[in-house]
Amino acid sequence: MTGTTAPHAPDAPTPSAQVDRFVHDRLPPAEQWPRLHYDLPGLPLQGQLNLVEELLDKAPQRGWGHRPLLRSAQLTLSYTEVRERVDRMANWLCREAGLQSGHRVLLRGGNSIGMALAWLAVVKAGGIAVASMPLLRARELGDIIDKAQPALALCDVRLRDELAQAQAEHPVLRRIVCFGSPDDPADLGVLAASQPAHFTPCPTAATDVALLAFTSGTTGRPKAAVHTHRDVLMACEAWPRHVLRATPDDIVLGSPPLAFTFGLGGLLVFPMWAGASVYFPDAGYTPESMVRTIQAVGATICYTAPTFYRQMAPVAQALGVPTLRTCVSAGEALPEATRQMWRSATGLELTDGIGATEMFHIFISSPADDVRRSAHGTAIGRVVPGYVARVVDDAGHERPRGQVGKLTVTGLTGCRYLDEPRQQQYVKAGWNYPGDAFVEDDDGYFYYQARDDDMIITAGYNVGGPEVEDALMRHPAVAECAVIGVPDAERGMVVKAFCVLRPGQVGDEALVRALQEHVKASIAPYKYPRQIEFRSSLPRTETGKLQRFKLRNPTP
């Protein structure tokens, strides 16, 4: 076991300020809740807490009032200017849109200043932010509406059509107000501009709900994770303080959507906690545009997925990224080949981490100057202060160091699903089970093996798909790949690889044999893929996570 376990009790509970009890009434029974412990010194454990008041309204007290917070090509807003816009928007929500504390508000937009302002205004007013991924279609938006029951949606005008279609089929969503069209008198920014420039934050209890975060759907139907004002602030006190170590001089950018907790933390909440600023592009990034934007704005911290770093590497090597100092990789397993490619191109070591929507953000990670390589591979890192992690067997007993088992975590945050029978699968005896197989070494470094259901047992051997993927991606013909186990009468399962080739490569039997021999020469021969299928692309979520379940169970 790694970490500390002595719990520290918060101040006496403050009565909830959320008059709409929809979410509170649909939380799991208390016996299914995760164990939370607050044993780090100096934690802000007040009973009354409004997250936006803490991060935004108190910025001038910390000397950040006139420092930039939100940036784009057209606009830069200081902390004070963001507060004024958020307050006007919160006033409009409460006075004109009828928002009451505890109401869910559906937010639909890409990464933009408008989306950030809307999120902050909803939470400051005591509402519950329900952010949705920009690429979701009407049917998927309908599933979110059914689950969260929002009456109001704030939507980027460019994304209105699918939401309007979902509204027609789910009339519980009564009103859609768009942002991003400043010449339209019905635009949210225009409507809010006439409101007072001061808003008294809703006096939410620390345990009141700030957001519903829908999981990214790597295993099928998304679930809604519930996070309180305290949960998000506690997440700020963990990985950002002890691993990221951002400063007010940092300029942050990245590709994860704000609707994904990796993006919400990295590209809004954590910069605010540190007094830093965040840059939002006019449109989504390509690998080349991200490198050029890093150059143009002098970005110092970047967040994106391993696949993107791999694609950015040759561009970064050609153009240079002199201001960049911290590069955070998360969302999926980081192959060693990608880590080495990025280091060779930029001189920078990637900061890896594993988190979960259910836990809000990263709970195992190490800074770039603490990368551990061993016979187990390259470690993701050590448990982040504020959390405890164990590697256990199927019965929940801790496994000896060096042996593969299931990861379990407790700490400052934990999983509570909204009205979801799968709660009991994620939380067992107070421990969160993120669904990952790990090895912990004698020094407390954790090595990712695979998702629990991605471990391949072939002829009695355990094979982790990511290790085979890393070996394959070291071959010059392979652009990206995914590895799963498929049933086999003789061996129980065999390793199967799905490979996307680089331009000019031909996926024929000769290349199959070449790839198999390459893997045999790179790792233990029994791990080589006995089946290889070439694809033009791999199924991924909008956040870049590989959807292996679609490879295991392809739709007709």
N, C-alpha and C positions, 0 to 999 in steps of 0.2 A: 504493500500500500504506500502511496506517495501523497504527501500533503499533510494538512493538519485537520483535526476533527473536533476540537473543543468548540461548541457553539457559543455564540454571544447573542444574547437576546436584544432585539431592538427596544426602543422606548415603548411605553404602554400604547396599545393600539388606539388610533384615532378613528372616530366614526366615519364611515364612508360618506363622501359628498355626492356620489353618483345616484341620482334619483331613479334612473332607469336601471332596473336590476336584471335585465335580460342576460347579460354575460355572467354576472355573479351567480345567478340561479342555475346556470348550466355548467358550472365548474364541476370537476370530479368530486366525489365524496372525500372528506378530509383524509381518510385512511389510505387513499390512493395518491395523495400528494407526495412530491419529492421532499426529502429532508433538506432544509436550508440551514446553512450555518454562516455566521458573520464574525469570523475570528481574526480578521485583519485589524491591526490597530488603526484608529482614527477614521473608521467608516462613518459616513453621514447616515445615522439611523433614526432620524426624527420621525415622529408618527405622522405629521402632516407634510406632504411633499407634492409639489407640482413640478414635474420634470423640466418643463420649458421655463418656468420661473427660475429654477435652479441654474439652468445652463445659459439662458438668454438674458433674463432680467438682471441677474447678478453680475453679468459680464463687466459693466462699468466699475463695480467695486473691486474687480480684479485687475483693472487698468486696461481693459480690452475694448471699451465702448467705441472708440474711434478706429479700431483696427478692422481690416476687412474680414468678412465672414463668407459671404456668397459672391462668387465671381462667375462671369460669363464673358463672351466676346463683346457684348453690348453694355454690360452693367456690372458694377462692383458695389456691393452694399456692406456697410459697416455693421457691427453688432447692434449699435444704436438704431441704425436705419432699418435693419431687419426687425428689431423689436417694434418699431412704429408700424411697419406694414403688417406684422403678425397681429398686433393689437387691433388695428382697424378691421382686419379680416375676422378676428374673433368676435368683435362687436357686431359685425354684420351677421355672423353665424347665429349669435344668440338673439339679437334684436329683430332680424328680418327673416332668417331661415328657421327660426323656432328651435334651434339646437338646445337640448337639455343635457345635463351631465349624464353620462352613461349611454347616450345615443351612439350608435355606430355610424360612421361616415365612410363611405367607399371612396377611395382615392385612386385615380387612374391617370398615370402619366409617366413619362420617361424621367431621366435624371435632369432636372432643371430647377432654376430658382423658383418658378411658380409652384412646382410640386413640393419643394422643401418648405416654402411659406405655408402652403395649405396644410401640410402635415403638422407643423408647429402650431398653427392656429387651432386646429381641431383638438390637439392634446392640451394646449393651454386652457381652452374653454371647458375642459372636463369631458370632452367626447372621446370616443375610442376610434383610433385610426385603423382603417382596414385597407391597406394598400394592395393594389393588384398589379401583376406584371403587364407591361405595355402590349405584349404580343398575344395576350389571351383573347380568345374568340367569345362570341356571345354565349355559347353553351357553357364554357368554362366560367365566364363571369356569372352566369345564372347559378352555377353551383355555389359560388361564393355568396351571392345574394341570398340564396336559400339558407345558407348556414349562418350568416351574420345578421340578416334582416335589417339592412340599412334603409332608411327612408330618404337619405340625401346622398348624392354623389358629387364630388368635385373632380372634374375631368379636363385634361388637356384637350383643347378643341380639335386637335389633329386625330384624336383617338375616340371621338364621340360616337361614330357610327355603330361599332360593335356593342357599345354600352347601351345605346338607344334601342338596339334590337333586343338586348337582354332585358331592358326595362319593359318592353312591350309584352314579354313573356313572363315577367316577374313584377307585377304592379306594386308589390310592397315598396319598391324603389320609386318614390313618388316624384322626385325632382332631381334633375341633373343641371349643375351650373358649371360652365366651362371657364377655363383660364387660358391665357396665351394669345388672346386676340384683343389688344388694348384699344382698338378702334370701335369695338362693339360695346354699346352701353350695357349689355347684359353680361359682360365679362366679369368674372369674380373680382379682379383687381379694380375695375372701374366701379363696381358696386361698393367695394370696401373703402374706396378713396374718400367718400363723403362721410364716413363714420369717424367717431372720436379717435384720437391718436393714443389714448390710454385705455387699457383694459385691465381690470383687476383679475388676476389668475383665479380660476376655480380652486377652492381650498381642498383639493383632493387629498385623501389619505394616501400614505405611501403604498398601501395595499390596494388602492383603486387601480382599475385597468387602464393602461395607456394605449395598447394596440393589440390587434389580432394579426398574427403573422401566419400566412398560409404556407405550408411546406411546398417544396418545389416539385413534388411529384415524381421523384426518382424511383419510387417503388409502387406507383399507381395513384390512387385517389388522394388528393391533397387533404391535409388536416389543418385545423386552425389552432395554433399555439397562442396561449394567453400570456401576456407580459404586463406587469404592473409598472407604475412609476418607479418604485424601488428597484425592481428587476433591472431596468435599463441603467439606472444610476449605479447600481452595484457592478454591472458589467463594465462601466467606465473605470471603476476602481480596480479592476483585475487586469486584463490583458493590456489595455492602453497604458496604464500606469507602469506596469512591471516589464512589459516586452516592447511595445511600440515606442513609448517615450517621446511622443510628439511634443513640440513646443509652439508658442505663438507665432514663430517665424515660419512654420511649415505651410506649404501650399500642397493640398491633397487633391488627387484626381484618381479616377478609376472607372471600370466598366460595370461592376455589379449594380443591378437596379436598386433604387431606394425601397422598392417593394420587397426586397430580399433582406433579411436581417444582416447579412454580411455587408451589403451596401448601405443600409440604414445606419449601422454602427460606423463603418469606415468612412462614409462620405457625408455624414451629417452630425450624428450624435457625438462621436469621439473627437472630431475636430473642434466642435463647440466646447467640449469639456476641457480641451487643451488650450483654447484661445487661438486656434489655427484657422485657416481659411480653406475653402473647397472650391474647385473650379468645375463647372458643368459645361459640357459642349453643346453646340447648337443641334447636333445630331449624334447618333451613335458612333462609336469609335470603330475604325479599322486598325489593324496593327500599325500601319504607317502613320495614320492620323494621330494615334495616341503618342507615338514617339515624337512627332512634330509638335504636338500640343505640349508635351513635357518641356521641349525646348522653348517654345514660345512664351509660356507662362512661368517658367522657372520652377516647375513642380519638384518637390522634394520627397513626396511619398506617393506611391502608386499601389493600387489594389486591382488585381485581376486574376483570372484563372490560369492554371498551368498551360493550357492549350494556347492562350493568348501570348504568354511570355515566350513560348516556343516560336510563334509566328513573328513576334516583335524582334527577336534576337538579331537576325541579320540586318534589319533596318536600324536598330540601335547601334550596332557595330559600325555601320556605314556613316550614320549621322552624328552619333554621340549623344549622351544624356548627362551632361556634366553636373547639373544641379541635383540629380536624383541621388538620394542616400538610403532610402528604405523601400524595398519592393516586397509587398505582402502577397503571398499565394495562398489561396484557400478555395473551397468549393468542390474540389475533387483531389484525388491523390496526386502528389507532385513527383513525377518520374525523375530519377537521378540524371537521366540524359538531358532533360529539360533544365534542371538545376545547373549542370555543367555548361550547357550551351549558353545560358544567360550570363553565367559568371565569366565565360570566355569572351562574350561580346561586350560586356559592360564593366567587368571587374567587381561586380556587386553580387554578394551572396543573397539568395532569396530567403525571406523570412516565411517559413512554413507554419501552418497551424491547422488544427481541426476544431471545428465548432459544430453547432447544430441550431436550426431554427428554434427547436424546443428549448435550447439553453440560451438563446439570444445570440451568442457570439462564441469566440474562440476560448477554449479551456485547456488545451495542450498546445504549447508552442515554445520556441526559444528564439532569442534575437539572433541576428546574422552572425554575431561573433561567438556564438555558442552552438555551432553545428557539430553534431556527433556522428561520426561514421564508424561502423563496426562490422562484424561478421553478419549482423542482422540487416545491414543496409545503412541507409541514412535516416536518423531519427527525425520524427516531426518535432520533437523537443521534450521538455519536461512539463509537468503539470503546472499551470499558471497559479500563482499565489491567490488564495481564495477558494480553491477547489481541491478535492481529493479524488484520486483515480485509482482503480484496481483493475487487474486482469483476472478474470474468474472463469470457472468451468460452468457447465450447464446448470449445476445446482447452486451457483452463486458463491462457491468456495474459491478463495484466492489461489491462483496457480503459482507454482514456483517461478522465480525469475528466469527468463530465457525461454519460457514455453508459451505457445500461442493460446489465447483465450479471448473471451468477450470483454470489451471495455465497459466499465461502470464508473459513474461519476456522481459526486455530490458537491455542493458548494453554494456560492452566492446566488445562483439562479437554478431553475429546474423546470421540468415539463409539467404543464397543466393544459390539457386539450379542452377545447370547447365542445361539450356534448359529443364525446367520442369514446366508443367502446374500446378502442385500441390504447387507451390510457394505461390499462393494466399490463400491456406488452412493453410499454416504454419505462414505466416506473414500477420497480419491484422492491419491497421492503425499504422504501425511501431512496433507493438508488436509481439513477437514470441510466438506461441502456440505449445508447445512441445507435447500436446496430453495427458496430465495427469490431473486427478481429485485430488484436494487437499483441506485441511482445514488449515486456518491460525488462530492461537490463538491470544489473546490480547497482548502477548509479542513478536509477530513476528516469532514464530516457525511454521514451515510448516510440515503438516502430510499428507503423501501419502495415497490416498484412492484406486486408480486403474487407469488404462489407461481410457481415456475418453470413449472409446467404450467398456470397460470392466465393467462399472458400471451396476449392475444388479438391475432392478426395478421390484420387485415382490410384488404384492398385495398392491402397493402404497408405499412400503418401499424401500429405497436405500440401497443396500448391496455392499460393496467393496470386490471383490474377494480375495485380499491379506489378509484381516482380517480372512476370513474363512480358507484360506490356512494355516495361522499361527496356528489357532486352531487345524486343522487336524494334523499338523506336531508335535504337542505336544503329540500325541498319540504314544505309543511305537511301534505300528505296521507299521507306515507310514514312508517311507524313503523320499519321495518327492511327491508333488501334485500340481495340477492346478485346478482352479475353474473358471467356466464361467456361463453365463446365457443362458438358452435354452427356446424356445417359449413354452407357456403353455396356453391352452384355458381358464382356470379358473383364473389364476393369472397373465396373461400376460407373465411373465417369471418365471422360477424356478431356484434355484441354483443347478448346477451339478458339481460334483468333479471327477477328474481323479486322481487316487492314484497309486503310485508305492510302493509296500510293501517291508519291510525288509525281508531278507532271513528267510525261515521257516514259514512265515505267509501265511495263506490261505484266498484268497479273496472270501468268501462265504457270504450268506445272514446274517449269524450271525455277521460277521465282519461289514457288512453294517450297521446293527442296532446299533452295539457297537460304530461305528464312529459317527453316527448321534446323539446318546445320549451324546457322549463325547462333540460334538460341542454345543449342547443345554446347557450343563452344563458349558461351557466355555464362551460363548458370548450370545447375545440375541437370544432366541430360534427361532425367525422367520428367522434367517440367516442360519439355518442348511441346508446342502445339501439334497434335496429330492431325488436326483439321484446320485449314486456313481458308477463309472466304474473303474475297476482295469486294469492297463496297466503295461507292462514290462518296458516301458520307456516313456518319454515325448518329444515332438518335441522341439528342441532348435536350435538356431543359433550357429555358430562356436564360438561366443563370450560368449555363455552360456545363452543368453536371451531366455526366454520361448516364443514360437510361438503360442499364444492362437488362432490366426486366423486359424491355422491348426486343432485345436480342434473344433472350431465353424463350419468350412467348410471342413470336411475331404474329401480328394480326393478318388474317387472310387477305 
